[in-house]
């Protein structure tokens, strides 16, 4: 299964230079946040697959104008073709505004999800906006990752952890893919395709 992941900037490849054949072999689309609702709605017009999203810290406009034809999976486990996707959007709280959380607030969100995770026997993909704490997160407060994500990965060993928030142009140390224990970490900045076997 080919999964298109997106985050942080509207991919020119899929918007400015769009052609239908670019979506032909895509089986699922995941947005890790901070994308214009219009961009996701545009893709939903042409994609014949679900587009799942979580909120980024710059997605306040979704409250009044969410992406049309897309599915928000905040605090949910969404199943698609046997794949279980857990969604937890937002970033670390660094100022007042929506979709920002303290470490304690994110731990509380995760705690409330435990019955769903247990019922679904875990999850295969963790979709977030922010990275995990000290696992390729940023050195500054704004791009600090969540401790709760580390706990989720350690306990459930999902096949993929897909996040945004860390732009690839922030530094040479940023990589598209990395491994953490049994989980493949994917930075969804701009666009990328992962294969779920």
Biotite code that builds the C-alpha atoms (Angstrom):
import biotite.structure as struc

atoms = struc.array([
    struc.Atom([0.000, 0.000, 0.000], chain_id="A", res_id=1, res_name="UNK", atom_name="CA", element="C"),
    struc.Atom([1.369, 3.415, -0.997], chain_id="A", res_id=2, res_name="UNK", atom_name="CA", element="C"),
    struc.Atom([0.633, 6.229, 1.443], chain_id="A", res_id=3, res_name="UNK", atom_name="CA", element="C"),
    struc.Atom([1.175, 9.881, 0.554], chain_id="A", res_id=4, res_name="UNK", atom_name="CA", element="C"),
    struc.Atom([2.119, 11.937, 3.614], chain_id="A", res_id=5, res_name="UNK", atom_name="CA", element="C"),
    struc.Atom([2.042, 15.740, 3.672], chain_id="A", res_id=6, res_name="UNK", atom_name="CA", element="C"),
    struc.Atom([2.865, 18.525, 6.144], chain_id="A", res_id=7, res_name="UNK", atom_name="CA", element="C"),
    struc.Atom([3.851, 22.139, 6.712], chain_id="A", res_id=8, res_name="UNK", atom_name="CA", element="C"),
    struc.Atom([4.013, 23.510, 3.144], chain_id="A", res_id=9, res_name="UNK", atom_name="CA", element="C"),
    struc.Atom([1.620, 23.003, 0.258], chain_id="A", res_id=10, res_name="UNK", atom_name="CA", element="C"),
    struc.Atom([3.512, 20.766, -2.109], chain_id="A", res_id=11, res_name="UNK", atom_name="CA", element="C"),
    struc.Atom([3.969, 22.441, -5.493], chain_id="A", res_id=12, res_name="UNK", atom_name="CA", element="C"),
    struc.Atom([4.246, 18.958, -6.997], chain_id="A", res_id=13, res_name="UNK", atom_name="CA", element="C"),
    struc.Atom([0.661, 18.213, -5.979], chain_id="A", res_id=14, res_name="UNK", atom_name="CA", element="C"),
    struc.Atom([-0.827, 21.697, -6.370], chain_id="A", res_id=15, res_name="UNK", atom_name="CA", element="C"),
    struc.Atom([0.983, 24.044, -8.776], chain_id="A", res_id=16, res_name="UNK", atom_name="CA", element="C"),
    struc.Atom([2.082, 21.206, -11.066], chain_id="A", res_id=17, res_name="UNK", atom_name="CA", element="C"),
    struc.Atom([-0.788, 18.819, -10.414], chain_id="A", res_id=18, res_name="UNK", atom_name="CA", element="C"),
    struc.Atom([-1.817, 16.084, -12.818], chain_id="A", res_id=19, res_name="UNK", atom_name="CA", element="C"),
    struc.Atom([-4.252, 13.258, -12.156], chain_id="A", res_id=20, res_name="UNK", atom_name="CA", element="C"),
    struc.Atom([-1.693, 10.523, -12.773], chain_id="A", res_id=21, res_name="UNK", atom_name="CA", element="C"),
    struc.Atom([0.262, 11.629, -9.677], chain_id="A", res_id=22, res_name="UNK", atom_name="CA", element="C"),
    struc.Atom([-2.483, 10.129, -7.504], chain_id="A", res_id=23, res_name="UNK", atom_name="CA", element="C"),
    struc.Atom([-3.079, 6.967, -9.550], chain_id="A", res_id=24, res_name="UNK", atom_name="CA", element="C"),
    struc.Atom([-1.167, 4.543, -7.340], chain_id="A", res_id=25, res_name="UNK", atom_name="CA", element="C"),
    struc.Atom([-1.779, 6.305, -3.997], chain_id="A", res_id=26, res_name="UNK", atom_name="CA", element="C"),
    struc.Atom([-3.876, 4.202, -1.594], chain_id="A", res_id=27, res_name="UNK", atom_name="CA", element="C"),
    struc.Atom([-4.186, 6.668, 1.313], chain_id="A", res_id=28, res_name="UNK", atom_name="CA", element="C"),
    struc.Atom([-3.282, 10.290, 2.088], chain_id="A", res_id=29, res_name="UNK", atom_name="CA", element="C"),
    struc.Atom([-2.212, 11.506, 5.546], chain_id="A", res_id=30, res_name="UNK", atom_name="CA", element="C"),
    struc.Atom([-1.779, 15.152, 6.518], chain_id="A", res_id=31, res_name="UNK", atom_name="CA", element="C"),
    struc.Atom([0.403, 15.875, 9.541], chain_id="A", res_id=32, res_name="UNK", atom_name="CA", element="C"),
    struc.Atom([-0.820, 19.468, 9.821], chain_id="A", res_id=33, res_name="UNK", atom_name="CA", element="C"),
    struc.Atom([-0.077, 23.094, 8.978], chain_id="A", res_id=34, res_name="UNK", atom_name="CA", element="C"),
    struc.Atom([-1.550, 22.895, 5.484], chain_id="A", res_id=35, res_name="UNK", atom_name="CA", element="C"),
    struc.Atom([-4.151, 25.209, 3.980], chain_id="A", res_id=36, res_name="UNK", atom_name="CA", element="C"),
    struc.Atom([-7.624, 23.711, 4.043], chain_id="A", res_id=37, res_name="UNK", atom_name="CA", element="C"),
    struc.Atom([-7.959, 24.664, 0.375], chain_id="A", res_id=38, res_name="UNK", atom_name="CA", element="C"),
    struc.Atom([-4.991, 22.472, -0.519], chain_id="A", res_id=39, res_name="UNK", atom_name="CA", element="C"),
    struc.Atom([-6.438, 19.389, 1.169], chain_id="A", res_id=40, res_name="UNK", atom_name="CA", element="C"),
    struc.Atom([-9.877, 20.112, -0.298], chain_id="A", res_id=41, res_name="UNK", atom_name="CA", element="C"),
    struc.Atom([-8.277, 20.359, -3.736], chain_id="A", res_id=42, res_name="UNK", atom_name="CA", element="C"),
    struc.Atom([-6.675, 16.942, -3.316], chain_id="A", res_id=43, res_name="UNK", atom_name="CA", element="C"),
    struc.Atom([-9.949, 15.496, -2.035], chain_id="A", res_id=44, res_name="UNK", atom_name="CA", element="C"),
    struc.Atom([-11.618, 16.590, -5.275], chain_id="A", res_id=45, res_name="UNK", atom_name="CA", element="C"),
    struc.Atom([-9.356, 14.292, -7.289], chain_id="A", res_id=46, res_name="UNK", atom_name="CA", element="C"),
    struc.Atom([-8.228, 11.572, -4.885], chain_id="A", res_id=47, res_name="UNK", atom_name="CA", element="C"),
    struc.Atom([-10.245, 8.372, -4.839], chain_id="A", res_id=48, res_name="UNK", atom_name="CA", element="C"),
    struc.Atom([-8.897, 7.492, -1.393], chain_id="A", res_id=49, res_name="UNK", atom_name="CA", element="C"),
    struc.Atom([-9.473, 8.862, 2.122], chain_id="A", res_id=50, res_name="UNK", atom_name="CA", element="C"),
    struc.Atom([-7.539, 11.930, 3.223], chain_id="A", res_id=51, res_name="UNK", atom_name="CA", element="C"),
    struc.Atom([-6.958, 11.806, 6.981], chain_id="A", res_id=52, res_name="UNK", atom_name="CA", element="C"),
    struc.Atom([-5.586, 14.748, 8.929], chain_id="A", res_id=53, res_name="UNK", atom_name="CA", element="C"),
    struc.Atom([-4.549, 16.057, 12.321], chain_id="A", res_id=54, res_name="UNK", atom_name="CA", element="C"),
    struc.Atom([-4.164, 19.715, 13.247], chain_id="A", res_id=55, res_name="UNK", atom_name="CA", element="C"),
    struc.Atom([-0.906, 21.601, 13.190], chain_id="A", res_id=56, res_name="UNK", atom_name="CA", element="C"),
    struc.Atom([-0.250, 24.580, 15.430], chain_id="A", res_id=57, res_name="UNK", atom_name="CA", element="C"),
    struc.Atom([-1.130, 26.940, 12.535], chain_id="A", res_id=58, res_name="UNK", atom_name="CA", element="C"),
    struc.Atom([-4.485, 25.331, 11.676], chain_id="A", res_id=59, res_name="UNK", atom_name="CA", element="C"),
    struc.Atom([-6.805, 27.641, 13.646], chain_id="A", res_id=60, res_name="UNK", atom_name="CA", element="C"),
    struc.Atom([-8.755, 28.394, 10.440], chain_id="A", res_id=61, res_name="UNK", atom_name="CA", element="C"),
    struc.Atom([-9.942, 24.761, 10.349], chain_id="A", res_id=62, res_name="UNK", atom_name="CA", element="C"),
    struc.Atom([-12.350, 25.650, 13.183], chain_id="A", res_id=63, res_name="UNK", atom_name="CA", element="C"),
    struc.Atom([-14.497, 27.714, 10.812], chain_id="A", res_id=64, res_name="UNK", atom_name="CA", element="C"),
    struc.Atom([-13.443, 26.233, 7.475], chain_id="A", res_id=65, res_name="UNK", atom_name="CA", element="C"),
    struc.Atom([-12.200, 22.640, 7.712], chain_id="A", res_id=66, res_name="UNK", atom_name="CA", element="C"),
    struc.Atom([-10.863, 20.853, 4.627], chain_id="A", res_id=67, res_name="UNK", atom_name="CA", element="C"),
    struc.Atom([-13.822, 19.567, 2.624], chain_id="A", res_id=68, res_name="UNK", atom_name="CA", element="C"),
    struc.Atom([-13.936, 15.876, 1.827], chain_id="A", res_id=69, res_name="UNK", atom_name="CA", element="C"),
    struc.Atom([-11.279, 15.047, 4.429], chain_id="A", res_id=70, res_name="UNK", atom_name="CA", element="C"),
    struc.Atom([-11.493, 13.205, 7.752], chain_id="A", res_id=71, res_name="UNK", atom_name="CA", element="C"),
    struc.Atom([-10.135, 14.578, 11.025], chain_id="A", res_id=72, res_name="UNK", atom_name="CA", element="C"),
    struc.Atom([-8.737, 11.748, 13.176], chain_id="A", res_id=73, res_name="UNK", atom_name="CA", element="C"),
    struc.Atom([-7.785, 13.756, 16.264], chain_id="A", res_id=74, res_name="UNK", atom_name="CA", element="C"),
    struc.Atom([-7.889, 11.474, 19.325], chain_id="A", res_id=75, res_name="UNK", atom_name="CA", element="C"),
    struc.Atom([-9.180, 8.576, 17.233], chain_id="A", res_id=76, res_name="UNK", atom_name="CA", element="C"),
    struc.Atom([-8.028, 5.325, 15.713], chain_id="A", res_id=77, res_name="UNK", atom_name="CA", element="C"),
    struc.Atom([-9.092, 5.151, 12.085], chain_id="A", res_id=78, res_name="UNK", atom_name="CA", element="C"),
    struc.Atom([-9.004, 1.788, 10.347], chain_id="A", res_id=79, res_name="UNK", atom_name="CA", element="C"),
    struc.Atom([-8.402, 1.563, 6.617], chain_id="A", res_id=80, res_name="UNK", atom_name="CA", element="C"),
    struc.Atom([-7.771, -1.701, 4.778], chain_id="A", res_id=81, res_name="UNK", atom_name="CA", element="C"),
    struc.Atom([-6.646, -3.298, 8.015], chain_id="A", res_id=82, res_name="UNK", atom_name="CA", element="C"),
    struc.Atom([-4.259, -0.467, 8.952], chain_id="A", res_id=83, res_name="UNK", atom_name="CA", element="C"),
    struc.Atom([-4.896, 1.249, 12.295], chain_id="A", res_id=84, res_name="UNK", atom_name="CA", element="C"),
    struc.Atom([-3.969, 4.963, 12.311], chain_id="A", res_id=85, res_name="UNK", atom_name="CA", element="C"),
    struc.Atom([-3.885, 6.901, 15.595], chain_id="A", res_id=86, res_name="UNK", atom_name="CA", element="C"),
    struc.Atom([-4.155, 10.689, 15.274], chain_id="A", res_id=87, res_name="UNK", atom_name="CA", element="C"),
    struc.Atom([-2.790, 13.245, 17.774], chain_id="A", res_id=88, res_name="UNK", atom_name="CA", element="C"),
    struc.Atom([-2.299, 16.736, 16.380], chain_id="A", res_id=89, res_name="UNK", atom_name="CA", element="C"),
    struc.Atom([-0.892, 19.921, 17.819], chain_id="A", res_id=90, res_name="UNK", atom_name="CA", element="C"),
    struc.Atom([2.470, 21.171, 19.048], chain_id="A", res_id=91, res_name="UNK", atom_name="CA", element="C"),
    struc.Atom([4.060, 21.995, 22.363], chain_id="A", res_id=92, res_name="UNK", atom_name="CA", element="C"),
    struc.Atom([2.520, 25.107, 23.948], chain_id="A", res_id=93, res_name="UNK", atom_name="CA", element="C"),
    struc.Atom([4.799, 28.063, 23.276], chain_id="A", res_id=94, res_name="UNK", atom_name="CA", element="C"),
    struc.Atom([2.181, 30.857, 23.219], chain_id="A", res_id=95, res_name="UNK", atom_name="CA", element="C"),
    struc.Atom([-1.577, 31.226, 23.509], chain_id="A", res_id=96, res_name="UNK", atom_name="CA", element="C"),
    struc.Atom([-3.536, 29.657, 20.683], chain_id="A", res_id=97, res_name="UNK", atom_name="CA", element="C"),
    struc.Atom([-5.375, 26.533, 19.575], chain_id="A", res_id=98, res_name="UNK", atom_name="CA", element="C"),
    struc.Atom([-3.742, 23.150, 18.961], chain_id="A", res_id=99, res_name="UNK", atom_name="CA", element="C"),
    struc.Atom([-0.942, 23.740, 21.457], chain_id="A", res_id=100, res_name="UNK", atom_name="CA", element="C"),
    struc.Atom([-0.457, 21.571, 24.531], chain_id="A", res_id=101, res_name="UNK", atom_name="CA", element="C"),
    struc.Atom([1.782, 21.248, 27.552], chain_id="A", res_id=102, res_name="UNK", atom_name="CA", element="C"),
    struc.Atom([3.537, 17.941, 28.155], chain_id="A", res_id=103, res_name="UNK", atom_name="CA", element="C"),
    struc.Atom([0.923, 17.167, 30.837], chain_id="A", res_id=104, res_name="UNK", atom_name="CA", element="C"),
    struc.Atom([-1.997, 17.999, 28.525], chain_id="A", res_id=105, res_name="UNK", atom_name="CA", element="C"),
    struc.Atom([-0.703, 15.674, 25.819], chain_id="A", res_id=106, res_name="UNK", atom_name="CA", element="C"),
    struc.Atom([-0.162, 12.897, 28.379], chain_id="A", res_id=107, res_name="UNK", atom_name="CA", element="C"),
    struc.Atom([-3.800, 13.387, 29.450], chain_id="A", res_id=108, res_name="UNK", atom_name="CA", element="C"),
    struc.Atom([-4.990, 13.082, 25.845], chain_id="A", res_id=109, res_name="UNK", atom_name="CA", element="C"),
    struc.Atom([-3.040, 9.860, 25.440], chain_id="A", res_id=110, res_name="UNK", atom_name="CA", element="C"),
    struc.Atom([-4.378, 8.487, 28.736], chain_id="A", res_id=111, res_name="UNK", atom_name="CA", element="C"),
    struc.Atom([-7.960, 9.000, 27.532], chain_id="A", res_id=112, res_name="UNK", atom_name="CA", element="C"),
    struc.Atom([-7.139, 6.984, 24.402], chain_id="A", res_id=113, res_name="UNK", atom_name="CA", element="C"),
    struc.Atom([-5.983, 3.871, 26.267], chain_id="A", res_id=114, res_name="UNK", atom_name="CA", element="C"),
    struc.Atom([-9.367, 2.076, 26.032], chain_id="A", res_id=115, res_name="UNK", atom_name="CA", element="C"),
    struc.Atom([-9.477, 2.677, 22.249], chain_id="A", res_id=116, res_name="UNK", atom_name="CA", element="C"),
    struc.Atom([-5.897, 1.507, 21.842], chain_id="A", res_id=117, res_name="UNK", atom_name="CA", element="C"),
    struc.Atom([-6.613, -1.594, 23.932], chain_id="A", res_id=118, res_name="UNK", atom_name="CA", element="C"),
    struc.Atom([-9.818, -2.369, 22.010], chain_id="A", res_id=119, res_name="UNK", atom_name="CA", element="C"),
    struc.Atom([-7.944, -2.052, 18.680], chain_id="A", res_id=120, res_name="UNK", atom_name="CA", element="C"),
    struc.Atom([-4.941, -4.036, 19.960], chain_id="A", res_id=121, res_name="UNK", atom_name="CA", element="C"),
    struc.Atom([-2.587, -1.156, 19.329], chain_id="A", res_id=122, res_name="UNK", atom_name="CA", element="C"),
    struc.Atom([-2.044, 0.800, 16.143], chain_id="A", res_id=123, res_name="UNK", atom_name="CA", element="C"),
    struc.Atom([0.142, 0.609, 13.036], chain_id="A", res_id=124, res_name="UNK", atom_name="CA", element="C"),
    struc.Atom([0.713, 4.302, 12.290], chain_id="A", res_id=125, res_name="UNK", atom_name="CA", element="C"),
    struc.Atom([1.003, 7.173, 14.755], chain_id="A", res_id=126, res_name="UNK", atom_name="CA", element="C"),
    struc.Atom([0.089, 10.398, 12.901], chain_id="A", res_id=127, res_name="UNK", atom_name="CA", element="C"),
    struc.Atom([0.994, 13.610, 14.715], chain_id="A", res_id=128, res_name="UNK", atom_name="CA", element="C"),
    struc.Atom([2.055, 17.145, 13.948], chain_id="A", res_id=129, res_name="UNK", atom_name="CA", element="C"),
    struc.Atom([4.824, 17.448, 16.538], chain_id="A", res_id=130, res_name="UNK", atom_name="CA", element="C"),
    struc.Atom([7.764, 15.052, 16.799], chain_id="A", res_id=131, res_name="UNK", atom_name="CA", element="C"),
    struc.Atom([8.555, 12.899, 19.812], chain_id="A", res_id=132, res_name="UNK", atom_name="CA", element="C"),
    struc.Atom([10.614, 14.311, 22.674], chain_id="A", res_id=133, res_name="UNK", atom_name="CA", element="C"),
    struc.Atom([14.372, 14.078, 21.996], chain_id="A", res_id=134, res_name="UNK", atom_name="CA", element="C"),
    struc.Atom([13.794, 11.846, 18.972], chain_id="A", res_id=135, res_name="UNK", atom_name="CA", element="C"),
    struc.Atom([14.841, 14.223, 16.201], chain_id="A", res_id=136, res_name="UNK", atom_name="CA", element="C"),
    struc.Atom([12.840, 17.128, 17.600], chain_id="A", res_id=137, res_name="UNK", atom_name="CA", element="C"),
    struc.Atom([14.061, 20.735, 17.590], chain_id="A", res_id=138, res_name="UNK", atom_name="CA", element="C"),
    struc.Atom([16.531, 22.393, 19.943], chain_id="A", res_id=139, res_name="UNK", atom_name="CA", element="C"),
    struc.Atom([14.153, 25.300, 20.618], chain_id="A", res_id=140, res_name="UNK", atom_name="CA", element="C"),
    struc.Atom([10.961, 25.344, 22.712], chain_id="A", res_id=141, res_name="UNK", atom_name="CA", element="C"),
    struc.Atom([8.690, 25.807, 19.667], chain_id="A", res_id=142, res_name="UNK", atom_name="CA", element="C"),
    struc.Atom([9.851, 22.550, 18.073], chain_id="A", res_id=143, res_name="UNK", atom_name="CA", element="C"),
    struc.Atom([10.185, 20.456, 21.214], chain_id="A", res_id=144, res_name="UNK", atom_name="CA", element="C"),
    struc.Atom([8.549, 17.037, 20.896], chain_id="A", res_id=145, res_name="UNK", atom_name="CA", element="C"),
    struc.Atom([6.117, 15.276, 23.220], chain_id="A", res_id=146, res_name="UNK", atom_name="CA", element="C"),
    struc.Atom([7.183, 12.787, 25.872], chain_id="A", res_id=147, res_name="UNK", atom_name="CA", element="C"),
    struc.Atom([3.830, 11.004, 25.491], chain_id="A", res_id=148, res_name="UNK", atom_name="CA", element="C"),
    struc.Atom([4.717, 10.059, 21.910], chain_id="A", res_id=149, res_name="UNK", atom_name="CA", element="C"),
    struc.Atom([7.890, 8.337, 23.106], chain_id="A", res_id=150, res_name="UNK", atom_name="CA", element="C"),
    struc.Atom([5.811, 6.304, 25.560], chain_id="A", res_id=151, res_name="UNK", atom_name="CA", element="C"),
    struc.Atom([3.348, 5.323, 22.819], chain_id="A", res_id=152, res_name="UNK", atom_name="CA", element="C"),
    struc.Atom([6.118, 4.207, 20.477], chain_id="A", res_id=153, res_name="UNK", atom_name="CA", element="C"),
    struc.Atom([7.962, 2.324, 23.226], chain_id="A", res_id=154, res_name="UNK", atom_name="CA", element="C"),
    struc.Atom([4.834, 0.473, 24.337], chain_id="A", res_id=155, res_name="UNK", atom_name="CA", element="C"),
    struc.Atom([3.089, -0.292, 21.036], chain_id="A", res_id=156, res_name="UNK", atom_name="CA", element="C"),
    struc.Atom([5.926, -0.333, 18.466], chain_id="A", res_id=157, res_name="UNK", atom_name="CA", element="C"),
    struc.Atom([3.916, 1.019, 15.522], chain_id="A", res_id=158, res_name="UNK", atom_name="CA", element="C"),
    struc.Atom([5.361, 0.356, 12.097], chain_id="A", res_id=159, res_name="UNK", atom_name="CA", element="C"),
    struc.Atom([5.433, 4.094, 11.284], chain_id="A", res_id=160, res_name="UNK", atom_name="CA", element="C"),
    struc.Atom([5.464, 7.361, 13.218], chain_id="A", res_id=161, res_name="UNK", atom_name="CA", element="C"),
    struc.Atom([4.558, 10.173, 10.805], chain_id="A", res_id=162, res_name="UNK", atom_name="CA", element="C"),
    struc.Atom([4.979, 13.781, 11.961], chain_id="A", res_id=163, res_name="UNK", atom_name="CA", element="C"),
    struc.Atom([5.463, 17.295, 10.616], chain_id="A", res_id=164, res_name="UNK", atom_name="CA", element="C"),
    struc.Atom([6.524, 20.545, 12.335], chain_id="A", res_id=165, res_name="UNK", atom_name="CA", element="C"),
    struc.Atom([10.262, 20.020, 11.713], chain_id="A", res_id=166, res_name="UNK", atom_name="CA", element="C"),
    struc.Atom([10.902, 21.613, 8.337], chain_id="A", res_id=167, res_name="UNK", atom_name="CA", element="C"),
    struc.Atom([13.556, 19.902, 6.263], chain_id="A", res_id=168, res_name="UNK", atom_name="CA", element="C"),
    struc.Atom([15.302, 23.242, 5.646], chain_id="A", res_id=169, res_name="UNK", atom_name="CA", element="C"),
    struc.Atom([15.842, 23.866, 9.383], chain_id="A", res_id=170, res_name="UNK", atom_name="CA", element="C"),
    struc.Atom([19.240, 22.183, 9.301], chain_id="A", res_id=171, res_name="UNK", atom_name="CA", element="C"),
    struc.Atom([21.413, 19.568, 7.678], chain_id="A", res_id=172, res_name="UNK", atom_name="CA", element="C"),
    struc.Atom([20.721, 17.127, 10.538], chain_id="A", res_id=173, res_name="UNK", atom_name="CA", element="C"),
    struc.Atom([17.071, 16.806, 9.498], chain_id="A", res_id=174, res_name="UNK", atom_name="CA", element="C"),
    struc.Atom([16.398, 13.599, 7.629], chain_id="A", res_id=175, res_name="UNK", atom_name="CA", element="C"),
    struc.Atom([13.295, 12.292, 5.917], chain_id="A", res_id=176, res_name="UNK", atom_name="CA", element="C"),
    struc.Atom([13.420, 8.825, 7.478], chain_id="A", res_id=177, res_name="UNK", atom_name="CA", element="C"),
    struc.Atom([14.991, 7.445, 10.620], chain_id="A", res_id=178, res_name="UNK", atom_name="CA", element="C"),
    struc.Atom([14.607, 4.378, 12.777], chain_id="A", res_id=179, res_name="UNK", atom_name="CA", element="C"),
    struc.Atom([13.747, 4.347, 16.454], chain_id="A", res_id=180, res_name="UNK", atom_name="CA", element="C"),
    struc.Atom([13.697, 0.816, 17.836], chain_id="A", res_id=181, res_name="UNK", atom_name="CA", element="C"),
    struc.Atom([11.152, -1.054, 15.672], chain_id="A", res_id=182, res_name="UNK", atom_name="CA", element="C"),
    struc.Atom([9.424, 2.080, 14.365], chain_id="A", res_id=183, res_name="UNK", atom_name="CA", element="C"),
    struc.Atom([10.216, 3.952, 11.159], chain_id="A", res_id=184, res_name="UNK", atom_name="CA", element="C"),
    struc.Atom([9.998, 7.712, 11.785], chain_id="A", res_id=185, res_name="UNK", atom_name="CA", element="C"),
    struc.Atom([8.881, 9.771, 8.794], chain_id="A", res_id=186, res_name="UNK", atom_name="CA", element="C"),
    struc.Atom([9.106, 13.554, 8.513], chain_id="A", res_id=187, res_name="UNK", atom_name="CA", element="C"),
    struc.Atom([6.131, 14.408, 6.263], chain_id="A", res_id=188, res_name="UNK", atom_name="CA", element="C"),
    struc.Atom([7.399, 17.903, 5.357], chain_id="A", res_id=189, res_name="UNK", atom_name="CA", element="C"),
    struc.Atom([6.119, 18.944, 1.889], chain_id="A", res_id=190, res_name="UNK", atom_name="CA", element="C"),
    struc.Atom([5.317, 15.454, 0.570], chain_id="A", res_id=191, res_name="UNK", atom_name="CA", element="C"),
    struc.Atom([6.657, 11.944, 0.734], chain_id="A", res_id=192, res_name="UNK", atom_name="CA", element="C"),
    struc.Atom([5.440, 8.455, -0.142], chain_id="A", res_id=193, res_name="UNK", atom_name="CA", element="C"),
    struc.Atom([5.802, 5.526, 2.220], chain_id="A", res_id=194, res_name="UNK", atom_name="CA", element="C"),
    struc.Atom([5.025, 1.921, 1.442], chain_id="A", res_id=195, res_name="UNK", atom_name="CA", element="C"),
    struc.Atom([3.129, -0.121, 4.004], chain_id="A", res_id=196, res_name="UNK", atom_name="CA", element="C"),
    struc.Atom([3.552, -3.827, 3.393], chain_id="A", res_id=197, res_name="UNK", atom_name="CA", element="C"),
])
